[in-house]
Amino acid sequence: MNNPIRAIALGASFFCASAVPFQLNAQTNYPAKPIRIIVGQNPGTGTDASARSFAQRLTALLGQPVIIDNKGGAHGFIGGTAAKDAEKDGYTLMIAAGGTMAVNPGLYGKKMPFDPVKDFEPVGIIEQGPVYLAVSNNLPVKNVKDLVAYAGANPGKVNYGTGGNGTTSHLAMELLKRSTGMQAAHIPYRGSNQVVQDLIGGQIQTAFDAAIVLIPQAKAGKIRIIGVASGKRSAALPDVPSVQEQGFPGFEAKTWSALYAPAGTPAPIVQKLNEALNKIVRSDDFREYLKASASEAGGGTSEDHKKFLATEIAKWATVIKEANIQPD
């Protein structure tokens, strides 16, 4: 007499055995169809622009269309949630900014609808760039130490503008205040454009912001850039010393964007994407593209980015807690 239980077990065993080669074949042939990359920012933002440039090059490299799907709003939560819940097959990825992945955990904690570390597998950094410290032309300072001394000698007369609470420009200044003991009042705006206009007009005395925002105004002589929030000078402004170079070791604040896959995506697919990412960011044409925004190419291994992300989350969480920064 046939044993029905044994027959079922054998059938299940055969199904599992046949499924493994199928899964391996799917990973080996990846990609076999178009790839969607979710971007948690709206079209026209800096992250969106670099994502589209990257996607164009990834299309050429992998031989399949790579489509950008903007899901902006809610501090990157909409895009991040959609990417987290996607199939773990490498056909839905995410490009996210540092603010979404490294700053939001300190600002929102358990209110975040996803965990940047547990819910994603990092592929690697695409582009990065330090923020720059600028002052109004009517402020009699030439460097960071001058600014700190001026603020100390003129209590209540130095304020700084940012694009809003919890932005990189805000956190960078709070980090500088803690590194130097400088006192300055925070004036939050709804974006960088008004910050720059008021810096030019002298309504605010100083600000950190990205190169693409500040460098054109500095080159036009409307403001002065006195420091780069990095361990080295910027190729875009080689005559401006870094903040570290000016006597504040370890000071660093930068914007960046990186490519992620949902957690559980097969390792061979993540590895293939990482290899493609590194080919793109090391290419001369992509590096030339990044020069326009004074950004630098990323790269590195998935493990490199895991370590970097953990360090960034811890660093900014400390600044947020000590400065008692609340989200807008």
FENBEL-V16338 format. One record per backbone hydrogen bond with DSSP energy under -1.0 kcal/mol. NH is the residue of the N-H (numbers start at 1). CO is the residue of the C=O. E is the energy in kcal/mol with one decimal. If there is no record, write none. Layout:
nh=(NH & NH)
co=(CO & CO)
e=(E & E)
This chain:
nh=(7 & 8 & 9 & 10 & 11 & 12 & 13 & 14 & 15 & 16 & 17 & 18 & 19 & 20 & 22 & 23 & 24 & 25 & 26 & 27 & 28 & 29 & 35 & 36 & 37 & 38 & 39 & 45 & 49 & 50 & 51 & 52 & 53 & 54 & 55 & 56 & 57 & 58 & 59 & 60 & 61 & 62 & 63 & 67 & 69 & 71 & 76 & 77 & 80 & 81 & 82 & 83 & 84 & 85 & 86 & 89 & 93 & 94 & 95 & 96 & 98 & 101 & 102 & 103 & 104 & 106 & 107 & 108 & 109 & 111 & 112 & 119 & 121 & 123 & 124 & 126 & 127 & 128 & 129 & 131 & 132 & 133 & 134 & 135 & 136 & 139 & 141 & 147 & 148 & 149 & 150 & 151 & 152 & 153 & 154 & 157 & 160 & 161 & 162 & 167 & 171 & 172 & 173 & 174 & 175 & 176 & 177 & 178 & 179 & 180 & 181 & 185 & 187 & 189 & 196 & 197 & 198 & 199 & 200 & 201 & 203 & 204 & 205 & 206 & 207 & 209 & 214 & 215 & 218 & 219 & 220 & 221 & 222 & 224 & 226 & 227 & 229 & 230 & 240 & 243 & 246 & 247 & 248 & 251 & 253 & 255 & 257 & 258 & 259 & 260 & 261 & 263 & 265 & 270 & 271 & 272 & 273 & 274 & 275 & 276 & 277 & 278 & 279 & 280 & 281 & 282 & 283 & 287 & 288 & 289 & 290 & 291 & 293 & 294 & 295 & 296 & 298 & 299 & 305 & 306 & 307 & 308 & 309 & 310 & 311 & 312 & 313 & 314 & 315 & 316 & 317 & 318 & 319 & 320 & 321 & 322 & 323 & 325)
co=(3 & 4 & 5 & 6 & 7 & 8 & 9 & 10 & 11 & 12 & 13 & 14 & 15 & 16 & 18 & 19 & 20 & 21 & 22 & 23 & 24 & 25 & 65 & 91 & 67 & 93 & 69 & 42 & 45 & 46 & 47 & 48 & 49 & 50 & 51 & 52 & 53 & 54 & 55 & 56 & 57 & 58 & 59 & 35 & 37 & 39 & 73 & 74 & 76 & 77 & 78 & 79 & 80 & 81 & 83 & 87 & 36 & 260 & 38 & 258 & 256 & 97 & 98 & 98 & 99 & 103 & 103 & 104 & 105 & 108 & 109 & 115 & 261 & 259 & 259 & 257 & 257 & 296 & 255 & 253 & 209 & 227 & 207 & 224 & 205 & 136 & 139 & 143 & 144 & 145 & 146 & 147 & 148 & 149 & 150 & 154 & 185 & 206 & 187 & 164 & 167 & 168 & 169 & 170 & 171 & 172 & 173 & 174 & 175 & 176 & 177 & 158 & 160 & 162 & 192 & 193 & 194 & 195 & 196 & 197 & 198 & 198 & 159 & 159 & 134 & 132 & 210 & 211 & 214 & 215 & 216 & 218 & 217 & 135 & 133 & 133 & 131 & 228 & 237 & 228 & 242 & 244 & 243 & 248 & 229 & 129 & 127 & 96 & 124 & 94 & 121 & 119 & 262 & 266 & 267 & 268 & 269 & 270 & 271 & 272 & 273 & 274 & 275 & 276 & 277 & 278 & 280 & 283 & 284 & 285 & 286 & 287 & 290 & 291 & 290 & 128 & 126 & 125 & 301 & 302 & 303 & 304 & 305 & 306 & 307 & 308 & 309 & 310 & 311 & 312 & 313 & 314 & 315 & 316 & 317 & 318 & 319 & 320)
e=(-2.1 & -2.2 & -2.3 & -2.6 & -2.2 & -2.7 & -2.5 & -2.5 & -2.3 & -2.4 & -2.4 & -2.3 & -1.8 & -1.6 & -1.2 & -2.6 & -2.5 & -2.6 & -2.2 & -1.9 & -2.4 & -2.4 & -2.7 & -2.8 & -3.3 & -2.8 & -2.1 & -1.5 & -2.4 & -2.1 & -2.1 & -2.3 & -1.9 & -2.4 & -2.8 & -2.1 & -1.5 & -2.4 & -2.4 & -1.4 & -1.8 & -2.7 & -1.8 & -3.1 & -2.9 & -3.0 & -1.2 & -2.1 & -2.2 & -2.4 & -2.0 & -2.2 & -2.4 & -2.0 & -1.0 & -1.2 & -2.9 & -2.3 & -2.5 & -2.0 & -2.4 & -1.8 & -3.2 & -1.1 & -2.1 & -1.0 & -1.4 & -3.4 & -1.2 & -2.3 & -1.6 & -2.5 & -3.7 & -3.0 & -1.4 & -2.7 & -1.2 & -2.4 & -2.4 & -2.1 & -3.3 & -2.9 & -3.1 & -2.8 & -2.3 & -1.8 & -2.3 & -1.9 & -2.5 & -2.5 & -2.8 & -2.5 & -1.9 & -2.1 & -1.2 & -2.1 & -3.1 & -1.6 & -1.6 & -1.6 & -2.6 & -2.7 & -1.5 & -2.1 & -2.4 & -2.1 & -2.6 & -1.8 & -1.8 & -2.0 & -2.3 & -2.0 & -2.9 & -2.2 & -2.3 & -1.9 & -2.3 & -1.9 & -2.5 & -2.1 & -1.6 & -1.4 & -1.5 & -1.3 & -2.0 & -1.8 & -2.0 & -2.5 & -2.3 & -2.8 & -1.2 & -1.4 & -2.5 & -2.2 & -2.7 & -1.1 & -2.6 & -2.4 & -1.8 & -2.9 & -1.0 & -1.8 & -1.1 & -1.6 & -1.9 & -2.8 & -2.1 & -2.2 & -2.7 & -3.1 & -2.4 & -2.1 & -1.8 & -1.9 & -2.7 & -2.0 & -2.4 & -2.4 & -2.4 & -2.0 & -2.8 & -2.4 & -1.8 & -2.1 & -2.7 & -1.3 & -1.3 & -2.0 & -2.2 & -1.9 & -2.1 & -1.1 & -1.4 & -1.6 & -2.3 & -3.5 & -2.3 & -1.9 & -1.7 & -1.9 & -2.0 & -2.3 & -3.1 & -2.1 & -2.1 & -2.5 & -2.6 & -2.0 & -2.4 & -2.5 & -2.0 & -1.7 & -1.7 & -2.7 & -2.2 & -2.7 & -2.3 & -2.2)
